[in-house]
């Protein structure tokens, strides 16, 4: 499984995914279309967003890969325009990074 992680990883989700055997590519800054393409979004299984300020990456990534599973892992509100394209919206206070990683890798 291949995942792209956009945003800071304060809760350790990227490390938890890697511990589950997931190939994680990180985009710590602005996730532009070229950055997503360079990260391999066309062959990725999941897009994990930890910063709702980067929500504009969701429709761009879905345009490049219709089968992409979008997971938002933050306690911040996701803008309405991106809500409909997110498959899972999870609050780190309610579900640990390890639990999320285990589910995504299954």
Secondary structure, DSSP 8 states (H G I E B T S, - for coil): -EEEEES--TT-HHHHHHHTT-EEEEE-S---HHHHHHHTGGG-SEEEES-GGGTHHHHHHHHH-TT-EEEEE-SS---HHHHTT-SEEE-TTTS-HHHHHHHHH-
